[in-house]
């Protein structure tokens, strides 16, 4: 468990977890305040989400490429956390059709 925590302290491990959690929190707060609003222009937040959505596989791939050969068991645990974190905002956006 200590090795998982030591790897989790590396930016390549925690950044792919932190960014989707920030988007998830933003979506929850936005929907709580404004509700589900359809607009012509998607807005800055939607564009940032789309950029993140394109970059997230590269972040996960970089982590996997760097850490799977060094510590396979620990890296798989963190990779699973990264994937679950990425699925949170994606699931809200797709389930609500935003």
Backbone as XML, in Angstrom:
<?xml version="1.0"?>
<chain id="A" units="angstrom">
  <residue number="1" name="UNK">
    <atom name="N" x="0.822" y="-1.189" z="0.000"/>
    <atom name="CA" x="0.000" y="0.000" z="0.000"/>
    <atom name="C" x="0.865" y="1.251" z="0.000"/>
  </residue>
  <residue number="2" name="UNK">
    <atom name="N" x="2.004" y="1.195" z="0.674"/>
    <atom name="CA" x="2.895" y="2.356" z="0.695"/>
    <atom name="C" x="3.431" y="2.682" z="-0.685"/>
  </residue>
  <residue number="3" name="UNK">
    <atom name="N" x="3.681" y="1.650" z="-1.490"/>
    <atom name="CA" x="4.186" y="1.909" z="-2.835"/>
    <atom name="C" x="3.113" y="2.539" z="-3.715"/>
  </residue>
  <residue number="4" name="UNK">
    <atom name="N" x="1.848" y="2.191" z="-3.479"/>
    <atom name="CA" x="0.758" y="2.821" z="-4.232"/>
    <atom name="C" x="0.700" y="4.295" z="-3.883"/>
  </residue>
  <residue number="5" name="UNK">
    <atom name="N" x="0.817" y="4.607" z="-2.606"/>
    <atom name="CA" x="0.778" y="5.997" z="-2.166"/>
    <atom name="C" x="1.990" y="6.762" z="-2.690"/>
  </residue>
  <residue number="6" name="UNK">
    <atom name="N" x="3.147" y="6.126" z="-2.710"/>
    <atom name="CA" x="4.336" y="6.819" z="-3.219"/>
    <atom name="C" x="4.219" y="7.107" z="-4.715"/>
  </residue>
  <residue number="7" name="UNK">
    <atom name="N" x="3.625" y="6.191" z="-5.470"/>
    <atom name="CA" x="3.404" y="6.440" z="-6.896"/>
    <atom name="C" x="2.311" y="7.488" z="-7.087"/>
  </residue>
  <residue number="8" name="UNK">
    <atom name="N" x="1.302" y="7.453" z="-6.231"/>
    <atom name="CA" x="0.193" y="8.392" z="-6.335"/>
    <atom name="C" x="0.637" y="9.830" z="-6.095"/>
  </residue>
  <residue number="9" name="UNK">
    <atom name="N" x="1.764" y="10.023" z="-5.464"/>
    <atom name="CA" x="2.304" y="11.369" z="-5.233"/>
    <atom name="C" x="2.943" y="11.957" z="-6.491"/>
  </residue>
  <residue number="10" name="UNK">
    <atom name="N" x="3.184" y="11.140" z="-7.478"/>
    <atom name="CA" x="3.778" y="11.612" z="-8.735"/>
    <atom name="C" x="2.721" y="12.330" z="-9.569"/>
  </residue>
  <residue number="11" name="UNK">
    <atom name="N" x="3.092" y="13.434" z="-10.232"/>
    <atom name="CA" x="2.116" y="14.173" z="-11.046"/>
    <atom name="C" x="1.448" y="13.338" z="-12.128"/>
  </residue>
  <residue number="12" name="UNK">
    <atom name="N" x="2.180" y="12.405" z="-12.700"/>
    <atom name="CA" x="1.582" y="11.582" z="-13.757"/>
    <atom name="C" x="0.488" y="10.669" z="-13.216"/>
  </residue>
  <residue number="13" name="UNK">
    <atom name="N" x="0.441" y="10.487" z="-11.898"/>
    <atom name="CA" x="-0.594" y="9.657" z="-11.292"/>
    <atom name="C" x="-1.776" y="10.490" z="-10.801"/>
  </residue>
  <residue number="14" name="UNK">
    <atom name="N" x="-1.519" y="11.607" z="-10.138"/>
    <atom name="CA" x="-2.631" y="12.337" z="-9.523"/>
    <atom name="C" x="-3.302" y="13.344" z="-10.447"/>
  </residue>
  <residue number="15" name="UNK">
    <atom name="N" x="-2.609" y="13.863" z="-11.455"/>
    <atom name="CA" x="-3.234" y="14.836" z="-12.358"/>
    <atom name="C" x="-4.391" y="14.202" z="-13.147"/>
  </residue>
  <residue number="16" name="UNK">
    <atom name="N" x="-4.239" y="12.979" z="-13.698"/>
    <atom name="CA" x="-5.386" y="12.376" z="-14.391"/>
    <atom name="C" x="-6.559" y="12.033" z="-13.467"/>
  </residue>
  <residue number="17" name="UNK">
    <atom name="N" x="-6.360" y="12.105" z="-12.162"/>
    <atom name="CA" x="-7.456" y="11.913" z="-11.219"/>
    <atom name="C" x="-8.056" y="13.260" z="-10.843"/>
  </residue>
  <residue number="18" name="UNK">
    <atom name="N" x="-7.210" y="14.250" z="-10.645"/>
    <atom name="CA" x="-7.671" y="15.561" z="-10.172"/>
    <atom name="C" x="-8.498" y="16.306" z="-11.214"/>
  </residue>
  <residue number="19" name="UNK">
    <atom name="N" x="-8.075" y="16.298" z="-12.458"/>
    <atom name="CA" x="-8.774" y="17.065" z="-13.492"/>
    <atom name="C" x="-10.217" y="16.587" z="-13.673"/>
  </residue>
  <residue number="20" name="UNK">
    <atom name="N" x="-10.477" y="15.290" z="-13.818"/>
    <atom name="CA" x="-11.878" y="14.878" z="-13.958"/>
    <atom name="C" x="-12.713" y="15.157" z="-12.706"/>
  </residue>
  <residue number="21" name="UNK">
    <atom name="N" x="-12.090" y="15.092" z="-11.528"/>
    <atom name="CA" x="-12.837" y="15.400" z="-10.318"/>
    <atom name="C" x="-13.215" y="16.871" z="-10.267"/>
  </residue>
  <residue number="22" name="UNK">
    <atom name="N" x="-12.351" y="17.737" z="-10.783"/>
    <atom name="CA" x="-12.681" y="19.160" z="-10.870"/>
    <atom name="C" x="-13.846" y="19.367" z="-11.835"/>
  </residue>
  <residue number="23" name="UNK">
    <atom name="N" x="-13.810" y="18.711" z="-12.991"/>
    <atom name="CA" x="-14.915" y="18.811" z="-13.944"/>
    <atom name="C" x="-16.207" y="18.249" z="-13.353"/>
  </residue>
  <residue number="24" name="UNK">
    <atom name="N" x="-16.112" y="17.162" z="-12.623"/>
    <atom name="CA" x="-17.284" y="16.576" z="-11.987"/>
    <atom name="C" x="-17.897" y="17.554" z="-10.982"/>
  </residue>
  <residue number="25" name="UNK">
    <atom name="N" x="-17.058" y="18.143" z="-10.146"/>
    <atom name="CA" x="-17.544" y="19.125" z="-9.174"/>
    <atom name="C" x="-18.161" y="20.323" z="-9.878"/>
  </residue>
  <residue number="26" name="UNK">
    <atom name="N" x="-17.518" y="20.784" z="-10.947"/>
    <atom name="CA" x="-18.057" y="21.917" z="-11.699"/>
    <atom name="C" x="-19.428" y="21.579" z="-12.272"/>
  </residue>
  <residue number="27" name="UNK">
    <atom name="N" x="-19.573" y="20.402" z="-12.852"/>
    <atom name="CA" x="-20.854" y="20.006" z="-13.430"/>
    <atom name="C" x="-21.944" y="19.918" z="-12.375"/>
  </residue>
  <residue number="28" name="UNK">
    <atom name="N" x="-21.632" y="19.332" z="-11.254"/>
    <atom name="CA" x="-22.625" y="19.194" z="-10.189"/>
    <atom name="C" x="-23.051" y="20.570" z="-9.673"/>
  </residue>
  <residue number="29" name="UNK">
    <atom name="N" x="-22.082" y="21.450" z="-9.447"/>
    <atom name="CA" x="-22.403" y="22.797" z="-8.957"/>
    <atom name="C" x="-23.184" y="23.581" z="-10.006"/>
  </residue>
  <residue number="30" name="UNK">
    <atom name="N" x="-22.760" y="23.504" z="-11.255"/>
    <atom name="CA" x="-23.440" y="24.231" z="-12.327"/>
    <atom name="C" x="-24.887" y="23.770" z="-12.483"/>
  </residue>
  <residue number="31" name="UNK">
    <atom name="N" x="-25.096" y="22.462" z="-12.486"/>
    <atom name="CA" x="-26.448" y="21.930" z="-12.632"/>
    <atom name="C" x="-27.288" y="22.278" z="-11.404"/>
  </residue>
  <residue number="32" name="UNK">
    <atom name="N" x="-26.682" y="22.270" z="-10.228"/>
    <atom name="CA" x="-27.425" y="22.629" z="-9.011"/>
    <atom name="C" x="-27.861" y="24.088" z="-9.029"/>
  </residue>
  <residue number="33" name="UNK">
    <atom name="N" x="-27.028" y="24.959" z="-9.576"/>
    <atom name="CA" x="-27.351" y="26.386" z="-9.578"/>
    <atom name="C" x="-28.261" y="26.748" z="-10.742"/>
  </residue>
  <residue number="34" name="UNK">
    <atom name="N" x="-27.906" y="26.336" z="-11.953"/>
    <atom name="CA" x="-28.613" y="26.782" z="-13.160"/>
    <atom name="C" x="-29.549" y="25.743" z="-13.753"/>
  </residue>
  <residue number="35" name="UNK">
    <atom name="N" x="-29.426" y="24.509" z="-13.362"/>
    <atom name="CA" x="-30.216" y="23.450" z="-13.979"/>
    <atom name="C" x="-29.596" y="23.061" z="-15.313"/>
  </residue>
  <residue number="36" name="UNK">
    <atom name="N" x="-30.304" y="22.259" z="-16.061"/>
    <atom name="CA" x="-29.820" y="21.831" z="-17.373"/>
    <atom name="C" x="-30.326" y="22.836" z="-18.391"/>
  </residue>
  <residue number="37" name="UNK">
    <atom name="N" x="-29.419" y="23.647" z="-18.888"/>
    <atom name="CA" x="-29.774" y="24.724" z="-19.805"/>
    <atom name="C" x="-29.154" y="24.428" z="-21.161"/>
  </residue>
  <residue number="38" name="UNK">
    <atom name="N" x="-29.952" y="24.512" z="-22.184"/>
    <atom name="CA" x="-29.458" y="24.330" z="-23.552"/>
    <atom name="C" x="-29.186" y="25.701" z="-24.148"/>
  </residue>
  <residue number="39" name="UNK">
    <atom name="N" x="-27.994" y="25.894" z="-24.645"/>
    <atom name="CA" x="-27.614" y="27.168" z="-25.245"/>
    <atom name="C" x="-27.086" y="26.922" z="-26.649"/>
  </residue>
  <residue number="40" name="UNK">
    <atom name="N" x="-27.153" y="27.971" z="-27.483"/>
    <atom name="CA" x="-26.611" y="27.841" z="-28.836"/>
    <atom name="C" x="-25.103" y="27.628" z="-28.793"/>
  </residue>
  <residue number="41" name="UNK">
    <atom name="N" x="-24.421" y="28.528" z="-28.080"/>
    <atom name="CA" x="-22.978" y="28.402" z="-27.936"/>
    <atom name="C" x="-22.697" y="27.518" z="-26.731"/>
  </residue>
  <residue number="42" name="UNK">
    <atom name="N" x="-21.791" y="26.601" z="-26.891"/>
    <atom name="CA" x="-21.503" y="25.667" z="-25.808"/>
    <atom name="C" x="-20.837" y="26.346" z="-24.621"/>
  </residue>
  <residue number="43" name="UNK">
    <atom name="N" x="-20.054" y="27.368" z="-24.848"/>
    <atom name="CA" x="-19.392" y="28.061" z="-23.760"/>
    <atom name="C" x="-17.991" y="27.531" z="-23.496"/>
  </residue>
  <residue number="44" name="UNK">
    <atom name="N" x="-17.288" y="28.267" z="-22.687"/>
    <atom name="CA" x="-15.897" y="27.948" z="-22.388"/>
    <atom name="C" x="-15.766" y="26.622" z="-21.659"/>
  </residue>
  <residue number="45" name="UNK">
    <atom name="N" x="-16.650" y="26.381" z="-20.703"/>
    <atom name="CA" x="-16.559" y="25.143" z="-19.930"/>
    <atom name="C" x="-16.687" y="23.913" z="-20.827"/>
  </residue>
  <residue number="46" name="UNK">
    <atom name="N" x="-17.587" y="23.978" z="-21.792"/>
    <atom name="CA" x="-17.757" y="22.841" z="-22.698"/>
    <atom name="C" x="-16.520" y="22.638" z="-23.564"/>
  </residue>
  <residue number="47" name="UNK">
    <atom name="N" x="-15.915" y="23.730" z="-23.993"/>
    <atom name="CA" x="-14.700" y="23.607" z="-24.802"/>
    <atom name="C" x="-13.538" y="23.049" z="-23.979"/>
  </residue>
  <residue number="48" name="UNK">
    <atom name="N" x="-13.422" y="23.495" z="-22.734"/>
    <atom name="CA" x="-12.386" y="22.936" z="-21.861"/>
    <atom name="C" x="-12.620" y="21.457" z="-21.608"/>
  </residue>
  <residue number="49" name="UNK">
    <atom name="N" x="-13.880" y="21.071" z="-21.429"/>
    <atom name="CA" x="-14.218" y="19.660" z="-21.247"/>
    <atom name="C" x="-13.813" y="18.844" z="-22.476"/>
  </residue>
  <residue number="50" name="UNK">
    <atom name="N" x="-14.082" y="19.389" z="-23.655"/>
    <atom name="CA" x="-13.730" y="18.683" z="-24.886"/>
    <atom name="C" x="-12.224" y="18.540" z="-25.043"/>
  </residue>
  <residue number="51" name="UNK">
    <atom name="N" x="-11.486" y="19.575" z="-24.669"/>
    <atom name="CA" x="-10.019" y="19.492" z="-24.724"/>
    <atom name="C" x="-9.525" y="18.436" z="-23.746"/>
  </residue>
  <residue number="52" name="UNK">
    <atom name="N" x="-10.077" y="18.460" z="-22.520"/>
    <atom name="CA" x="-9.686" y="17.454" z="-21.535"/>
    <atom name="C" x="-10.019" y="16.048" z="-22.032"/>
  </residue>
  <residue number="53" name="UNK">
    <atom name="N" x="-11.193" y="15.903" z="-22.650"/>
    <atom name="CA" x="-11.624" y="14.605" z="-23.141"/>
    <atom name="C" x="-10.660" y="14.062" z="-24.199"/>
  </residue>
  <residue number="54" name="UNK">
    <atom name="N" x="-10.084" y="14.954" z="-24.982"/>
    <atom name="CA" x="-9.104" y="14.528" z="-25.990"/>
    <atom name="C" x="-7.743" y="14.228" z="-25.367"/>
  </residue>
  <residue number="55" name="UNK">
    <atom name="N" x="-7.398" y="14.927" z="-24.291"/>
    <atom name="CA" x="-6.078" y="14.755" z="-23.680"/>
    <atom name="C" x="-6.023" y="13.629" z="-22.654"/>
  </residue>
  <residue number="56" name="UNK">
    <atom name="N" x="-7.141" y="13.289" z="-22.047"/>
    <atom name="CA" x="-7.147" y="12.282" z="-20.982"/>
    <atom name="C" x="-6.562" y="10.936" z="-21.406"/>
  </residue>
  <residue number="57" name="UNK">
    <atom name="N" x="-6.869" y="10.412" z="-22.600"/>
    <atom name="CA" x="-6.233" y="9.143" z="-22.987"/>
    <atom name="C" x="-4.710" y="9.238" z="-23.063"/>
  </residue>
  <residue number="58" name="UNK">
    <atom name="N" x="-4.205" y="10.398" z="-23.457"/>
    <atom name="CA" x="-2.749" y="10.563" z="-23.505"/>
    <atom name="C" x="-2.151" y="10.602" z="-22.105"/>
  </residue>
  <residue number="59" name="UNK">
    <atom name="N" x="-2.853" y="11.244" z="-21.170"/>
    <atom name="CA" x="-2.387" y="11.272" z="-19.787"/>
    <atom name="C" x="-2.370" y="9.865" z="-19.196"/>
  </residue>
  <residue number="60" name="UNK">
    <atom name="N" x="-3.438" y="9.112" z="-19.441"/>
    <atom name="CA" x="-3.494" y="7.741" z="-18.943"/>
    <atom name="C" x="-2.440" y="6.861" z="-19.617"/>
  </residue>
  <residue number="61" name="UNK">
    <atom name="N" x="-2.262" y="7.058" z="-20.914"/>
    <atom name="CA" x="-1.249" y="6.287" z="-21.638"/>
    <atom name="C" x="0.162" y="6.583" z="-21.163"/>
  </residue>
  <residue number="62" name="UNK">
    <atom name="N" x="0.437" y="7.849" z="-20.893"/>
    <atom name="CA" x="1.762" y="8.216" z="-20.374"/>
    <atom name="C" x="2.007" y="7.550" z="-19.024"/>
  </residue>
  <residue number="63" name="UNK">
    <atom name="N" x="1.007" y="7.609" z="-18.143"/>
    <atom name="CA" x="1.156" y="6.971" z="-16.837"/>
    <atom name="C" x="1.385" y="5.472" z="-17.001"/>
  </residue>
  <residue number="64" name="UNK">
    <atom name="N" x="0.577" y="4.828" z="-17.831"/>
    <atom name="CA" x="0.709" y="3.384" z="-18.026"/>
    <atom name="C" x="2.068" y="3.033" z="-18.624"/>
  </residue>
  <residue number="65" name="UNK">
    <atom name="N" x="2.512" y="3.800" z="-19.600"/>
    <atom name="CA" x="3.799" y="3.546" z="-20.247"/>
    <atom name="C" x="4.944" y="3.698" z="-19.247"/>
  </residue>
  <residue number="66" name="UNK">
    <atom name="N" x="4.834" y="4.675" z="-18.369"/>
    <atom name="CA" x="5.922" y="4.954" z="-17.428"/>
    <atom name="C" x="5.922" y="3.992" z="-16.238"/>
  </residue>
  <residue number="67" name="UNK">
    <atom name="N" x="4.749" y="3.661" z="-15.685"/>
    <atom name="CA" x="4.712" y="2.955" z="-14.418"/>
    <atom name="C" x="4.366" y="1.474" z="-14.506"/>
  </residue>
  <residue number="68" name="UNK">
    <atom name="N" x="3.696" y="1.013" z="-15.537"/>
    <atom name="CA" x="3.370" y="-0.418" z="-15.606"/>
    <atom name="C" x="4.612" y="-1.316" z="-15.630"/>
  </residue>
  <residue number="69" name="UNK">
    <atom name="N" x="5.659" y="-0.954" z="-16.372"/>
    <atom name="CA" x="6.850" y="-1.816" z="-16.318"/>
    <atom name="C" x="7.564" y="-1.785" z="-14.964"/>
  </residue>
  <residue number="70" name="UNK">
    <atom name="N" x="7.498" y="-0.658" z="-14.257"/>
    <atom name="CA" x="8.213" y="-0.516" z="-12.985"/>
    <atom name="C" x="7.493" y="-1.189" z="-11.824"/>
  </residue>
  <residue number="71" name="UNK">
    <atom name="N" x="6.188" y="-0.953" z="-11.729"/>
    <atom name="CA" x="5.396" y="-1.484" z="-10.610"/>
    <atom name="C" x="4.011" y="-1.852" z="-11.133"/>
  </residue>
  <residue number="72" name="UNK">
    <atom name="N" x="3.891" y="-3.021" z="-11.760"/>
    <atom name="CA" x="2.648" y="-3.366" z="-12.445"/>
    <atom name="C" x="1.409" y="-3.399" z="-11.543"/>
  </residue>
  <residue number="73" name="UNK">
    <atom name="N" x="1.506" y="-4.030" z="-10.390"/>
    <atom name="CA" x="0.332" y="-4.169" z="-9.526"/>
    <atom name="C" x="-0.138" y="-2.806" z="-9.023"/>
  </residue>
  <residue number="74" name="UNK">
    <atom name="N" x="0.775" y="-2.003" z="-8.538"/>
    <atom name="CA" x="0.435" y="-0.686" z="-8.015"/>
    <atom name="C" x="-0.066" y="0.235" z="-9.128"/>
  </residue>
  <residue number="75" name="UNK">
    <atom name="N" x="0.572" y="0.154" z="-10.290"/>
    <atom name="CA" x="0.170" y="0.994" z="-11.416"/>
    <atom name="C" x="-1.232" y="0.641" z="-11.904"/>
  </residue>
  <residue number="76" name="UNK">
    <atom name="N" x="-1.584" y="-0.643" z="-11.874"/>
    <atom name="CA" x="-2.932" y="-1.039" z="-12.293"/>
    <atom name="C" x="-3.995" y="-0.510" z="-11.336"/>
  </residue>
  <residue number="77" name="UNK">
    <atom name="N" x="-3.684" y="-0.471" z="-10.046"/>
    <atom name="CA" x="-4.623" y="0.085" z="-9.069"/>
    <atom name="C" x="-4.849" y="1.563" z="-9.350"/>
  </residue>
  <residue number="78" name="UNK">
    <atom name="N" x="-3.769" y="2.297" z="-9.564"/>
    <atom name="CA" x="-3.879" y="3.729" z="-9.831"/>
    <atom name="C" x="-4.535" y="3.971" z="-11.185"/>
  </residue>
  <residue number="79" name="UNK">
    <atom name="N" x="-4.221" y="3.164" z="-12.173"/>
    <atom name="CA" x="-4.845" y="3.300" z="-13.491"/>
    <atom name="C" x="-6.356" y="3.079" z="-13.393"/>
  </residue>
  <residue number="80" name="UNK">
    <atom name="N" x="-6.774" y="2.130" z="-12.573"/>
    <atom name="CA" x="-8.207" y="1.912" z="-12.361"/>
    <atom name="C" x="-8.845" y="3.141" z="-11.706"/>
  </residue>
  <residue number="81" name="UNK">
    <atom name="N" x="-8.167" y="3.742" z="-10.741"/>
    <atom name="CA" x="-8.665" y="4.973" z="-10.121"/>
    <atom name="C" x="-8.783" y="6.098" z="-11.144"/>
  </residue>
  <residue number="82" name="UNK">
    <atom name="N" x="-7.796" y="6.208" z="-12.018"/>
    <atom name="CA" x="-7.817" y="7.242" z="-13.048"/>
    <atom name="C" x="-8.996" y="7.040" z="-13.999"/>
  </residue>
  <residue number="83" name="UNK">
    <atom name="N" x="-9.246" y="5.815" z="-14.374"/>
    <atom name="CA" x="-10.348" y="5.519" z="-15.301"/>
    <atom name="C" x="-11.695" y="5.801" z="-14.643"/>
  </residue>
  <residue number="84" name="UNK">
    <atom name="N" x="-11.854" y="5.396" z="-13.398"/>
    <atom name="CA" x="-13.101" y="5.663" z="-12.684"/>
    <atom name="C" x="-13.316" y="7.168" z="-12.539"/>
  </residue>
  <residue number="85" name="UNK">
    <atom name="N" x="-12.253" y="7.901" z="-12.200"/>
    <atom name="CA" x="-12.362" y="9.358" z="-12.073"/>
    <atom name="C" x="-12.744" y="9.989" z="-13.406"/>
  </residue>
  <residue number="86" name="UNK">
    <atom name="N" x="-12.198" y="9.486" z="-14.500"/>
    <atom name="CA" x="-12.512" y="10.032" z="-15.822"/>
    <atom name="C" x="-13.957" y="9.725" z="-16.224"/>
  </residue>
  <residue number="87" name="UNK">
    <atom name="N" x="-14.472" y="8.605" z="-15.779"/>
    <atom name="CA" x="-15.837" y="8.230" z="-16.155"/>
    <atom name="C" x="-16.904" y="9.042" z="-15.428"/>
  </residue>
  <residue number="88" name="UNK">
    <atom name="N" x="-16.573" y="9.638" z="-14.289"/>
    <atom name="CA" x="-17.565" y="10.429" z="-13.548"/>
    <atom name="C" x="-18.119" y="11.589" z="-14.373"/>
  </residue>
  <residue number="89" name="UNK">
    <atom name="N" x="-17.301" y="12.552" z="-14.800"/>
    <atom name="CA" x="-17.878" y="13.652" z="-15.586"/>
    <atom name="C" x="-18.391" y="13.212" z="-16.951"/>
  </residue>
  <residue number="90" name="UNK">
    <atom name="N" x="-17.751" y="12.222" z="-17.536"/>
    <atom name="CA" x="-18.199" y="11.731" z="-18.842"/>
    <atom name="C" x="-19.603" y="11.153" z="-18.718"/>
  </residue>
  <residue number="91" name="UNK">
    <atom name="N" x="-19.858" y="10.408" z="-17.648"/>
    <atom name="CA" x="-21.174" y="9.794" z="-17.475"/>
    <atom name="C" x="-22.264" y="10.844" z="-17.268"/>
  </residue>
  <residue number="92" name="UNK">
    <atom name="N" x="-21.947" y="11.925" z="-16.559"/>
    <atom name="CA" x="-22.940" y="12.990" z="-16.371"/>
    <atom name="C" x="-23.256" y="13.663" z="-17.699"/>
  </residue>
  <residue number="93" name="UNK">
    <atom name="N" x="-22.218" y="14.007" z="-18.452"/>
    <atom name="CA" x="-22.421" y="14.702" z="-19.713"/>
    <atom name="C" x="-23.233" y="13.858" z="-20.687"/>
  </residue>
  <residue number="94" name="UNK">
    <atom name="N" x="-22.889" y="12.596" z="-20.815"/>
    <atom name="CA" x="-23.593" y="11.754" z="-21.775"/>
    <atom name="C" x="-24.982" y="11.326" z="-21.306"/>
  </residue>
  <residue number="95" name="UNK">
    <atom name="N" x="-25.140" y="11.094" z="-20.004"/>
    <atom name="CA" x="-26.454" y="10.677" z="-19.532"/>
    <atom name="C" x="-27.473" y="11.820" z="-19.580"/>
  </residue>
  <residue number="96" name="UNK">
    <atom name="N" x="-27.013" y="13.050" z="-19.373"/>
    <atom name="CA" x="-27.906" y="14.204" z="-19.431"/>
    <atom name="C" x="-27.973" y="14.841" z="-20.829"/>
  </residue>
  <residue number="97" name="UNK">
    <atom name="N" x="-27.136" y="14.350" z="-21.720"/>
    <atom name="CA" x="-27.141" y="14.870" z="-23.087"/>
    <atom name="C" x="-26.670" y="16.295" z="-23.193"/>
  </residue>
  <residue number="98" name="UNK">
    <atom name="N" x="-25.682" y="16.649" z="-22.396"/>
    <atom name="CA" x="-25.183" y="18.029" z="-22.408"/>
    <atom name="C" x="-24.217" y="18.280" z="-23.544"/>
  </residue>
</chain>
